[in-house]
Amino acid sequence: MIFRALEGPARYGAAAKAGALAVLLLTAASAPVWRQVDPAIVTIAYELEKRDIVYSWGGGHASRPGPSRGTCLGYRGKIKPCPAAKTRGLDCSGFVRWVYALAHGSDVLGPGTTDDHIAKLRKAAIPRPGDLVFFGKNATKTSHVGIYLGSGEMMNAPETGAKVRIDKIAAKKGFIGFYRL
């Protein structure tokens, strides 16, 4: 509503536009620093979650970001036989790769694994929504990644048989930390 009132059609009168501008300015002035950061990463993650994208081991690692058929190479999931080679979807690193590519306008993370991605990032002392949250043994032996949403939650592609969803960070073992570009 605020943005429509500022740049929308003529049906929004001058009073509505002025009121919307006042709300926008007050919100921006009183917002925490992280709210003043471009929220594209979190917005895109929520939009993709609505698409019911399924998990596929190795999905999202094609030459371009986005859902792709997975692979059964290295698969250790609970569902047998491995469904990845027949499933178009994303694994955890394929999901964050796609979101970051859409938000940044280029494939900033590349087609690698969670270990490859964390090596391109720096650790964040104070997390903010849009940062990546990693799990595993350490920063060179990672096993999972999600997008931090705030309030202890992350968006992630969790496991075979699941769809991209929101999970509590505390529910996942092996927390390593928050990282950003």
N, C-alpha and C positions, 0 to 999 in steps of 0.2 A: 504494500500500500504506500509506504513512504516513497519508494523509488517511482512508482506509477504517478504519484501526486507531483513529484518533482519534474518528471520528463514526459508524463502521459498526455492523453488527449485533452482537448479543451474543456471537457465536462468537469474537470477538476478546476474549481475556481481559484482565484488569487489567494483567498483566505486559507483554503485547503493546502495550497502549495507553501504558503508562509508557515503554517502550522507544522507541516511535514518537515520543512527545512529546520525549524526550531528543534523538533524532536531529534532529528538526525544530528545536529550540531551538539545538543546536550548529551546525547548518547555517546558520541565520539569523544567528547571532552572528558566524560566521567568513566569511560570504559577502561578496563585494565589494558596494559600494553599489548598482550596477546590478541585482544579483540581488535586492535588497530592493524594487525598483520592481515595480509590478504587471506581470506577464509576459503579460497578456492579448493584447497585439498579436501577439507572436511565436507564442503558442499558437494563436491564431485563424488566422494565416498558414499554419502547418503543417497545420492541419485542412483549410483550403481547398485546399491543394496536393494533398491526397489525392483531391480530387474531379475531377481531370483537366480543369480549366476551360481552355478554349481561348482564345487571343488573338483579339480582334476589334477592329480599329481603331475607336475611338470607343465601344467597349462599356463599360458601366458609368456612362454619363453621362445616364441617364434621370432622371426626377424623384426617384426613390429609388435608393439605392446597391444594387449587385448586378449580376449578369450581365444584359445586354440586347443587342439587335441593335446592330451598329455602323453606321458610315456610310462611304461611299466618298469623301466630301468631304475633300479634302486628303490622300488616301491616296497613299503613295509606296513601298509595299511591293514585295517581289520577286515575289510570286504575282500573276499577271495572268490574267483580269480580277480586279478587287478582290472578294474574297469577304465583306467585312465586312457589307454590307447583308443578307446571308442567314445570317450567323453570329451566334449568341447566345454572348456571352462577355464578356471584359474586356480593355481595353488597360491599360497600366502605371498610369496615374493612376486609372482605374476600379477597378483591383485595390486600390490603397492606400486609396482612398476607402471601399470596402466594408469592408476590414479595420478601419480606424479607426472607422467607424460602428458596427460590431459591438462593438468594444472599449470605445467611449465611450458607447454607448447613444443616440447621435444623429449626424446627418450633419455632423460637425465640419469636414470639408474641402469639402463641397459638390460640385456637378457639374462644376466647371471642369477646366482642363487642368493640366499640371505647373507652368506659369507662375502660374496662379491659386493653386495649392496652396502653392507655396514662399513666396508673398507673405503667407500666413497663419501662417507658422512662424518660428522664430528659429534661427539657426545654433548648432550644438552644438560646443563646443570639444573635449569628450571624448565620442566616440560611445558609445552603449549600445544593446543590442538593443531593437528597437521604433522607433528613430529612422528617419527617411526619408533615403535616400541619393539625391542628385540628380546628373544628368549634363547636359551641354550646353555652351554658350559661357560663360554666366555666370548669375547668379541671376535675370535677367530674360529670358533666352533659353535655357530648359531644353528638353531633348529626351527625358528618361527619368527614371523614379523607381522605386525598389525599397524594400523594408523590410529594414533592417540586422538580421542575425541574430547577429553576432559573428564572430570569427575570419576577417574579410575576406570574408564571404559575405552575400548578399542574396537575398530571395525577390522574384521579379518576374514580370510578364507581358512577356516579352521582344520578341516579334515575330510577325507573321503566320505561321501554320503551326506555332507552338509552343504549349505549354501552360504554365501557371503553374509555375515551377520555381526551383531554387536555382542561382545563378551566383556566380562569384568577382567581386568588385567590380573588381579589377585588370584583368580581361579586357575591361571596357567602357571605351571612350575617353570623354574629356570629363568626368572626375570634377569636380564642383563642391564637394560637401561633404555633411555630415550636418546634418539639421534636425529640430526637434521642436516640439510645441505649447507 
